[in-house]
Amino acid sequence: MASGAEPAWTDDHCHLHHGDGDDAAVAQAVADARAAGVTRMITVGCDLEDSRAALAVAAAHPGVHATVGVHPHEASGGIEGIEALLGEPGVVAVGECGLDFHYDHSPRDAQREVFAAQVALAHAHHLALVIHTREAWDETFDVLAAEGVPERTVFHCFTGGPAEVRRCLDAGAMVSFSGILTFTSAGDVREAAAQCPLDRILVETDSPFLAPVPHRGRRNRPALLPVVGAALAEVRGESVDLVAAATWDNAARTYGLD
């Protein structure tokens, strides 16, 4: 873990390059995060152009890394061009990819095909895999069973309960918790977080989405990660310093970070 009096954090899933974030806004978000102790960030690609934008942000800011992938919402567009980006500097994972049967923005068959193809890419390129799953737990595990779970796999923005977290752990995956931990309706998520072994936990903002309480309803940002980390520590009955150190080391191991 980085030295210093305050805990150092890794935001293992954010979207620095999304929305109205021009270069100056991204630079400010990174500076604000660092001031808050969030000194490593992983900005996540959701389609080909978005992945290129993630790579550009990672190249411009030390301590920022990128993923390359196609979100299930964008699955109908396929994955052409994605593999060519996987060898670029700063890429630490394939994704986010998976299944989203809540919105069904892409046909489910296309989602399954594109998810399976990206699992295969993670295997082929020895990269971590970042999974998005919503209202599709059984189908997600069906694809993983057919393709094989990559050695380093992350279920990002975990929204399940104790039964789902057990399935993730049994598959050998890491579980990443977001500001949803702070929502009053998220009792199942908090129960799962309390049961998850410390060496299998990651922490994220998923910014600009899912700002934690008391910031809910506003644009999220990596600087708010310590709020999520404090909520996770409270749920687990552990110190903030312990959770920060563990998630820092877990992120380094999962994503191959220095």
LINSUL-V423027 format. One record per residue. N is the residue number from 1. RES is the residue in one small letter. PHI is phi in whole degrees, -180 to 180 (NA if undefined). D_LAST is the distance of its C-alpha to the last C-alpha in whole Angstrom. Layout:
BEGIN
N;RES;PHI;D_LAST, N;RES;PHI;D_LAST
END
This chain:
BEGIN
1;m;NA;10, 2;a;-63;10, 3;s;-80;14, 4;g;133;17, 5;a;-73;20, 6;e;-92;19, 7;p;-60;17, 8;a;-106;14, 9;w;-124;14, 10;t;-114;12, 11;d;-85;15, 12;d;-84;14, 13;h;-162;17, 14;c;-145;19, 15;h;-129;21, 16;l;-59;21, 17;h;-94;23, 18;h;-86;26, 19;g;71;29, 20;d;-93;30, 21;g;-78;27, 22;d;-77;28, 23;d;-58;25, 24;a;-67;26, 25;a;-67;26, 26;v;-65;23, 27;a;-60;22, 28;q;-67;23, 29;a;-62;22, 30;v;-66;18, 31;a;-64;20, 32;d;-64;22, 33;a;-63;19, 34;r;-61;17, 35;a;-63;20, 36;a;-89;20, 37;g;94;17, 38;v;-94;15, 39;t;-100;12, 40;r;-130;10, 41;m;-138;12, 42;i;-118;13, 43;t;-97;16, 44;v;-111;19, 45;g;-85;21, 46;c;-123;25, 47;d;-162;26, 48;l;-63;26, 49;e;-67;27, 50;d;-64;25, 51;s;-67;22, 52;r;-63;23, 53;a;-65;23, 54;a;-61;19, 55;l;-62;18, 56;a;-65;20, 57;v;-65;18, 58;a;-62;15, 59;a;-67;16, 60;a;-88;17, 61;h;-134;15, 62;p;-56;12, 63;g;88;9, 64;v;-106;12, 65;h;-122;11, 66;a;-132;14, 67;t;-114;16, 68;v;-129;19, 69;g;-178;22, 70;v;-125;26, 71;h;-66;27, 72;p;-57;30, 73;h;-60;32, 74;e;-102;31, 75;a;-63;32, 76;s;-64;36, 77;g;-86;34, 78;g;75;32, 79;i;-121;29, 80;e;-58;30, 81;g;93;28, 82;i;-67;25, 83;e;-61;24, 84;a;-64;24, 85;l;-86;21, 86;l;-68;19, 87;g;-90;18, 88;e;-70;17, 89;p;-59;14, 90;g;94;12, 91;v;-80;13, 92;v;-120;11, 93;a;-164;15, 94;v;-96;19, 95;g;131;21, 96;e;-85;22, 97;c;-143;25, 98;g;149;27, 99;l;-135;31, 100;d;-132;32, 101;f;-96;36, 102;h;-80;37, 103;y;-94;37, 104;d;52;37, 105;h;-68;37, 106;s;-122;36, 107;p;-57;39, 108;r;-63;38, 109;d;-63;38, 110;a;-66;36, 111;q;-59;33, 112;r;-62;33, 113;e;-63;33, 114;v;-71;30, 115;f;-62;28, 116;a;-60;29, 117;a;-64;28, 118;q;-78;25, 119;v;-59;24, 120;a;-63;25, 121;l;-65;23, 122;a;-62;20, 123;h;-62;22, 124;a;-65;22, 125;h;-104;19, 126;h;54;17, 127;l;-114;15, 128;a;-66;15, 129;l;-119;18, 130;v;-110;19, 131;i;-107;23, 132;h;-108;25, 133;t;-136;28, 134;r;-142;31, 135;e;54;35, 136;a;-151;34, 137;w;-61;32, 138;d;-60;35, 139;e;-67;34, 140;t;-62;31, 141;f;-71;31, 142;d;-63;33, 143;v;-64;31, 144;l;-64;28, 145;a;-66;31, 146;a;-73;32, 147;e;-96;29, 148;g;89;27, 149;v;-81;24, 150;p;-57;21, 151;e;-57;19, 152;r;-118;16, 153;t;-128;18, 154;v;-125;18, 155;f;-90;22, 156;h;-86;21, 157;c;46;23, 158;f;-59;25, 159;t;-124;29, 160;g;-91;31, 161;g;-123;32, 162;p;-59;32, 163;a;-67;33, 164;e;-71;31, 165;v;-66;28, 166;r;-64;29, 167;r;-65;29, 168;c;-62;26, 169;l;-66;25, 170;d;-64;27, 171;a;-81;26, 172;g;86;22, 173;a;-89;21, 174;m;-89;19, 175;v;-124;21, 176;s;-108;20, 177;f;-108;22, 178;s;-117;23, 179;g;-64;26, 180;i;-55;28, 181;l;-52;28, 182;t;-91;30, 183;f;-78;33, 184;t;-62;36, 185;s;-83;37, 186;a;-101;33, 187;g;-61;35, 188;d;-64;34, 189;v;-65;30, 190;r;-64;30, 191;e;-64;32, 192;a;-64;29, 193;a;-63;26, 194;a;-67;28, 195;q;-91;28, 196;c;-77;25, 197;p;-57;23, 198;l;-61;20, 199;d;-82;18, 200;r;-118;18, 201;i;-106;18, 202;l;-124;16, 203;v;-136;18, 204;e;-146;18, 205;t;-102;21, 206;d;56;22, 207;s;-62;23, 208;p;-88;26, 209;f;-97;27, 210;l;59;28, 211;a;-59;28, 212;p;-74;28, 213;v;-61;31, 214;p;-96;33, 215;h;-101;31, 216;r;-58;32, 217;g;95;34, 218;r;-108;32, 219;r;-65;29, 220;n;-78;26, 221;r;-157;23, 222;p;-58;20, 223;a;-62;21, 224;l;-89;23, 225;l;-57;20, 226;p;-59;21, 227;v;-66;24, 228;v;-65;23, 229;g;-61;21, 230;a;-67;24, 231;a;-65;26, 232;l;-63;24, 233;a;-62;24, 234;e;-64;28, 235;v;-59;29, 236;r;-89;27, 237;g;70;29, 238;e;-122;26, 239;s;-75;24, 240;v;-61;22, 241;d;-60;20, 242;l;-65;19, 243;v;-66;19, 244;a;-61;16, 245;a;-64;14, 246;a;-67;15, 247;t;-71;14, 248;w;-62;11, 249;d;-68;10, 250;n;-64;12, 251;a;-66;10, 252;a;-61;6, 253;r;-69;9, 254;t;-72;11, 255;y;-104;9, 256;g;68;7, 257;l;-91;4, 258;d;-72;0
END
